[in-house]
Amino acid sequence: MMWIGLLAPLALGAVPTSVRPVLAPDDAQAQHDAWEESHGHTPQPLACEEVWNKQARVCFTVVDDHTRRWVTEADLASWGVVLDAVVAAVIERARAPLSDRPRPTRIDDMQGTYWVSAEGDGWDAALLLKPEWIAARLGGAPVLVAAPAEGTVLAWRPGDAKLDKVMAVGAKRMYDSQPGSVTPMVYQWDGEHWKAFGQAVPSEPEPAPSPPAPK
């Protein structure tokens, strides 16, 4: 994506204005293929940008004949653009709607604050393409980020172990309960790179007491 700055002017004109980013799990292609085959269609390779290795990627949708569908590599060919150009166009168009996102939210009974972007307008996923925007809203890198479901990005400042645990557990619960689940993993943006931070795991159950020995 090193040429995004140069690609943006061309991409804006070539990429349809209805294109939106969407958070997707690592197996998005397999899920898409299964859906297409179940409807009697021939699966096509999706146009996606991997952001978290084997955990999450940003794919794209477009309105076609009044129906929103996934963007495929065939669409890029028909538009005469490469994936970097689509990413550049989406980042540029997302700049205004994401100018005040993610937004701070207090946690009941805690001093901690986290930030959330979950407007449902299709732009929230662009934050993972431009994590510098998240860091700027939170006061600078490093920041911790979770994307448990398709339309939700959570972020918070690292350093408070209790807050880290609460947020990781919350992300796991959202991943387990919300439609369009993406990943329960939490990642850290250090200002230059994404690094896996961890995820909440179920507590080990108490072992059952042994039955009394026969007398």
C-alpha positions as CSV (number, residue, x, y, z in Angstrom):
1,M,0.0,0.0,0.0
2,M,3.0,2.3,-0.4
3,W,1.5,4.1,-3.4
4,I,-1.9,4.9,-1.8
5,G,-1.1,8.7,-1.8
6,L,-0.6,8.6,-5.5
7,L,-3.4,6.3,-6.3
8,A,-6.1,8.3,-4.4
9,P,-7.0,10.8,-7.1
10,L,-7.4,8.2,-9.8
11,A,-9.1,5.7,-7.5
12,L,-11.8,8.2,-6.4
13,G,-13.0,8.5,-10.0
14,A,-12.8,4.8,-10.8
15,V,-14.2,3.2,-7.7
16,P,-18.0,3.4,-7.4
17,T,-19.2,5.8,-4.7
18,S,-21.4,3.0,-3.1
19,V,-18.3,1.0,-2.2
20,R,-18.0,0.5,1.6
21,P,-15.5,-1.4,3.7
22,V,-16.6,-4.3,5.9
23,L,-14.8,-6.2,8.6
24,A,-14.6,-9.9,7.8
25,P,-13.1,-13.0,9.5
26,D,-10.1,-14.8,8.0
27,D,-12.3,-17.4,6.5
28,A,-14.5,-14.9,4.7
29,Q,-13.7,-16.4,1.3
30,A,-14.8,-19.9,2.4
31,Q,-18.0,-18.5,3.8
32,H,-18.7,-16.5,0.7
33,D,-18.0,-19.5,-1.6
34,A,-20.4,-21.7,0.5
35,W,-23.1,-19.1,0.2
36,E,-22.7,-18.7,-3.5
37,E,-22.7,-22.4,-4.2
38,S,-25.8,-22.9,-2.0
39,H,-27.6,-20.4,-4.3
40,G,-26.4,-22.0,-7.5
41,H,-23.7,-19.4,-8.3
42,T,-20.1,-19.8,-9.2
43,P,-17.9,-18.4,-6.4
44,Q,-15.5,-15.5,-7.3
45,P,-12.4,-14.4,-5.4
46,L,-13.2,-11.6,-3.0
47,A,-11.2,-8.3,-3.0
48,C,-10.0,-8.1,0.6
49,E,-7.1,-6.4,2.5
50,E,-5.7,-8.6,5.3
51,V,-5.1,-6.4,8.4
52,W,-4.7,-9.0,11.2
53,N,-2.8,-12.1,10.1
54,K,-5.2,-15.1,10.0
55,Q,-7.7,-13.2,12.1
56,A,-9.4,-10.4,10.3
57,R,-9.5,-8.6,7.0
58,V,-11.3,-5.7,5.4
59,C,-13.4,-6.6,2.4
60,F,-15.7,-4.4,0.5
61,T,-19.3,-4.2,-0.7
62,V,-21.0,-2.3,-3.5
63,V,-24.5,-1.5,-4.5
64,D,-25.4,-3.3,-7.7
65,D,-28.9,-3.1,-9.2
66,H,-30.3,-1.9,-5.8
67,T,-28.6,-4.8,-4.0
68,R,-25.5,-4.6,-1.8
69,R,-23.1,-7.4,-2.6
70,W,-19.4,-8.2,-1.9
71,V,-16.8,-6.7,-4.2
72,T,-14.8,-9.4,-6.1
73,E,-11.5,-9.3,-8.0
74,A,-13.6,-9.4,-11.2
75,D,-15.1,-6.1,-10.2
76,L,-11.7,-4.5,-9.8
77,A,-10.8,-5.7,-13.3
78,S,-14.0,-4.2,-14.7
79,W,-13.3,-0.9,-12.9
80,G,-9.8,-0.9,-14.2
81,V,-8.2,-0.6,-10.7
82,V,-6.1,-2.6,-8.3
83,L,-6.9,-3.4,-4.6
84,D,-4.6,-0.6,-3.3
85,A,-6.7,1.9,-5.3
86,V,-9.9,0.7,-3.7
87,V,-8.3,1.0,-0.3
88,A,-7.1,4.5,-1.1
89,A,-10.6,5.6,-2.3
90,V,-12.3,4.2,0.8
91,I,-9.8,5.8,3.2
92,E,-10.3,9.2,1.5
93,R,-14.1,8.9,1.6
94,A,-14.1,7.7,5.2
95,R,-12.2,10.7,6.4
96,A,-15.2,12.9,7.0
97,P,-17.6,10.4,8.5
98,L,-14.9,9.1,10.8
99,S,-13.7,12.5,11.9
100,D,-15.3,12.0,15.4
101,R,-15.0,8.3,15.7
102,P,-14.4,6.2,17.7
103,R,-16.2,7.9,20.5
104,P,-15.4,7.6,24.3
105,T,-17.6,5.6,26.6
106,R,-17.4,5.2,30.3
107,I,-17.6,1.8,32.0
108,D,-20.1,1.5,34.8
109,D,-18.4,1.1,38.2
110,M,-15.0,1.6,36.8
111,Q,-12.6,4.5,36.2
112,G,-11.8,3.2,32.7
113,T,-12.9,4.6,29.4
114,Y,-13.0,2.9,26.0
115,W,-13.8,4.1,22.6
116,V,-16.3,2.6,20.2
117,S,-17.2,3.0,16.5
118,A,-20.4,1.1,15.6
119,E,-22.6,3.5,13.6
120,G,-23.7,0.8,11.1
121,D,-23.2,3.2,8.2
122,G,-20.5,1.0,6.6
123,W,-17.5,3.2,7.4
124,D,-16.4,1.8,10.8
125,A,-14.2,-0.9,9.2
126,A,-12.1,1.8,7.5
127,L,-10.5,2.5,11.0
128,L,-8.5,-0.8,10.6
129,L,-7.2,0.5,7.3
130,K,-6.1,3.8,8.9
131,P,-5.3,3.0,12.6
132,E,-3.5,6.3,12.9
133,W,-7.0,7.8,13.2
134,I,-7.8,5.6,16.2
135,A,-4.5,6.5,17.9
136,A,-5.1,10.2,17.3
137,R,-8.6,10.0,18.9
138,L,-7.1,8.3,22.0
139,G,-4.1,10.6,22.4
140,G,-1.5,8.7,20.5
141,A,-0.1,5.2,20.1
142,P,0.0,2.6,21.5
143,V,-3.6,1.6,21.5
144,L,-5.5,-1.7,21.9
145,V,-8.1,-2.5,19.3
146,A,-10.8,-5.2,19.0
147,A,-13.1,-6.0,16.1
148,P,-15.4,-8.7,17.4
149,A,-18.2,-8.2,14.9
150,E,-18.8,-6.9,11.4
151,G,-19.8,-3.4,12.4
152,T,-18.0,-2.8,15.6
153,V,-14.5,-1.4,16.4
154,L,-13.5,-1.1,20.1
155,A,-10.3,0.7,21.3
156,W,-8.7,1.7,24.6
157,R,-5.5,2.8,26.1
158,P,-3.2,0.0,27.4
159,G,-1.7,-0.1,30.9
160,D,-4.8,-0.8,33.1
161,A,-4.8,-4.6,33.6
162,K,-8.4,-4.5,34.9
163,L,-9.6,-2.5,31.9
164,D,-7.7,-4.8,29.5
165,K,-9.5,-7.8,31.0
166,V,-12.9,-6.3,31.0
167,M,-12.5,-5.2,27.3
168,A,-11.1,-8.6,26.2
169,V,-14.0,-10.4,27.9
170,G,-16.5,-8.0,26.4
171,A,-15.0,-8.5,22.9
172,K,-15.2,-12.3,23.3
173,R,-18.8,-12.1,24.4
174,M,-19.7,-9.9,21.4
175,Y,-17.8,-12.3,19.1
176,D,-19.8,-15.2,20.5
177,S,-23.2,-13.5,20.5
178,Q,-23.4,-11.0,17.6
179,P,-24.1,-11.8,14.0
180,G,-21.2,-11.3,11.6
181,S,-18.6,-12.3,14.1
182,V,-15.0,-11.5,13.1
183,T,-12.4,-12.3,15.8
184,P,-12.2,-12.4,19.6
185,M,-8.5,-11.3,19.4
186,V,-7.2,-8.0,20.7
187,Y,-4.5,-6.3,18.7
188,Q,-2.1,-3.4,19.6
189,W,-1.2,-0.6,17.2
190,D,2.2,0.7,18.1
191,G,2.2,3.5,15.7
192,E,3.7,1.5,12.9
193,H,2.6,-2.1,13.1
194,W,-0.2,-4.3,14.4
195,K,0.8,-6.9,17.0
196,A,-1.4,-9.6,18.6
197,F,-2.1,-8.7,22.2
198,G,-4.3,-11.7,23.2
199,Q,-7.9,-12.7,23.9
200,A,-10.1,-13.7,26.8
201,V,-10.3,-17.4,27.5
202,P,-12.9,-19.2,29.7
203,S,-12.0,-19.7,33.3
204,E,-11.1,-23.3,34.2
205,P,-14.1,-24.8,36.0
206,E,-13.5,-25.9,39.6
207,P,-12.8,-29.6,39.7
208,A,-15.6,-31.8,41.0
209,P,-14.9,-33.2,44.5
210,S,-13.9,-36.8,44.6
211,P,-16.6,-39.2,45.9
212,P,-15.9,-40.4,49.4
213,A,-13.9,-43.6,49.6
214,P,-16.1,-46.7,50.4
215,K,-15.9,-47.8,54.1
